[in-house]
Amino acid sequence: MAKNIAVSDDVYELLRRVKLPGESFSDVIRRGLKHGTRLSDIRGSRTISKEDWAKVRRTIRDSEAVTQKKLEKMYH
C-alpha cells in the first residue's frame, strides 16, 4: 500500500538527482537507507560548502596516508 509524504523542494531535487533510470522515488529512498549515502551522491547538490568539502578531502587523504604507513610496517 502506498503512502504519500511531503518533502521540501531541495530534498526532492536531491532524490531526483540520484534516481536511476527505471527507479521509483521509493526505490531511491530504500537504496539510500539500506546502503547509506555516499559523498558522490551529493556532489554538486550544494548540500556541503566548498570549505567543508575541502576538509573532507583532507581527512580522506590523511586517513589514506595513515593506512599506507600501517601497511608498510606490516609488510616490510
C-alpha positions as CSV (number, residue, x, y, z in Angstrom):
1,M,0.0,0.0,0.0
2,A,1.4,3.4,-1.0
3,K,1.6,6.4,1.4
4,N,2.0,10.0,0.4
5,I,4.8,12.0,2.1
6,A,5.8,15.6,1.7
7,V,9.4,16.6,1.2
8,S,10.9,20.1,0.7
9,D,11.9,21.2,-2.8
10,D,15.6,20.7,-2.1
11,V,15.1,17.2,-0.8
12,Y,13.0,16.4,-3.9
13,E,15.8,17.7,-6.1
14,L,18.4,15.6,-4.3
15,L,16.2,12.5,-4.7
16,R,15.7,13.3,-8.4
17,R,19.4,13.7,-9.0
18,V,20.3,10.3,-7.5
19,K,17.3,8.5,-9.1
20,L,18.5,5.8,-11.6
21,P,16.6,5.1,-14.8
22,G,13.5,3.0,-14.1
23,E,13.8,3.6,-10.4
24,S,10.9,5.0,-8.3
25,F,11.4,7.5,-5.5
26,S,10.6,4.7,-3.1
27,D,13.5,2.8,-4.6
28,V,15.8,5.7,-4.2
29,I,14.9,6.2,-0.5
30,R,15.1,2.4,0.1
31,R,18.5,2.3,-1.5
32,G,19.7,5.3,0.5
33,L,18.5,3.9,3.8
34,K,19.8,0.4,3.1
35,H,23.3,1.3,1.8
36,G,23.9,4.7,3.3
37,T,24.6,7.8,1.2
38,R,28.0,8.2,-0.5
39,L,29.6,11.6,-0.8
40,S,29.5,11.3,-4.5
41,D,25.7,11.1,-4.3
42,I,25.5,14.7,-3.1
43,R,28.3,16.1,-5.3
44,G,27.1,19.2,-7.0
45,S,23.9,19.4,-4.9
46,R,25.3,22.3,-2.8
47,T,24.4,20.5,0.4
48,I,28.0,20.9,1.6
49,S,30.1,24.0,1.5
50,K,33.4,24.2,-0.5
51,E,35.2,24.6,2.8
52,D,33.6,21.5,4.3
53,W,34.3,19.5,1.2
54,A,37.9,20.5,1.3
55,K,38.0,19.3,5.0
56,V,36.5,16.0,4.0
57,R,39.1,15.6,1.2
58,R,41.9,16.4,3.6
59,T,40.6,13.9,6.1
60,I,40.3,11.2,3.5
61,R,43.8,11.9,2.2
62,D,45.3,11.9,5.7
63,S,43.5,8.7,6.5
64,E,44.9,7.1,3.4
65,A,48.4,8.1,4.4
66,V,48.0,6.6,7.9
67,T,46.7,3.4,6.4
68,Q,49.6,3.3,3.9
69,K,52.1,3.7,6.7
70,K,50.5,0.9,8.7
71,L,50.6,-1.4,5.7
72,E,54.2,-0.6,5.1
73,K,55.0,-1.5,8.7
74,M,53.1,-4.8,8.4
75,Y,54.8,-5.9,5.2
76,H,58.3,-4.5,5.4
